[in-house]
Amino acid sequence: MGGIAAQDKLSSSGNRLAAEGKVVKANHVVTDGPYVELKEAVGGYIMVKAGSLQEATDLAKGCPIFDSNGSVEVRTVVPM
């Protein structure tokens, strides 16, 4: 998060998330998604400023959650 904040890409407001997106896993593996299994749930989220879904996906590749076998869903925010 510090790296994202240093790039002035961190945003703090919350909104509804789009159903479409990408899932980033360890070793920078990116798949279409999200496809959540019943045992999984969104535990929280960080909003970043990105010009595209691809840019946000690239930012997600540096997330420390991969150290504990986690994954990151990347979605567009739907304006209210």
LINJOFEN-V903404 format. One record per backbone hydrogen bond with DSSP energy under -1.0 kcal/mol. CO is the residue of the C=O (numbers start at 1). NH is the residue of the N-H. E is the energy in kcal/mol with one decimal. If there is no record, write none. Layout:
# LINJOFEN-V903404
co = {CO | CO}
nh = {NH | NH}
e = {E | E}
This chain:
# LINJOFEN-V903404
co = {1 | 2 | 3 | 4 | 5 | 9 | 16 | 21 | 22 | 23 | 24 | 26 | 29 | 31 | 33 | 37 | 47 | 52 | 53 | 54 | 55 | 56 | 59 | 60 | 63 | 64 | 65 | 65 | 66 | 72 | 74 | 76}
nh = {5 | 6 | 7 | 9 | 8 | 49 | 78 | 33 | 74 | 31 | 72 | 29 | 25 | 23 | 21 | 40 | 11 | 56 | 57 | 58 | 59 | 60 | 62 | 63 | 66 | 67 | 68 | 70 | 69 | 24 | 22 | 18}
e = {-2.8 | -2.4 | -1.0 | -2.3 | -1.9 | -4.3 | -2.3 | -1.8 | -3.7 | -2.3 | -2.6 | -1.1 | -2.8 | -2.5 | -1.5 | -1.9 | -3.1 | -1.9 | -2.3 | -2.3 | -2.0 | -1.9 | -1.5 | -2.0 | -1.2 | -1.8 | -1.5 | -2.2 | -1.4 | -3.2 | -2.5 | -2.5}
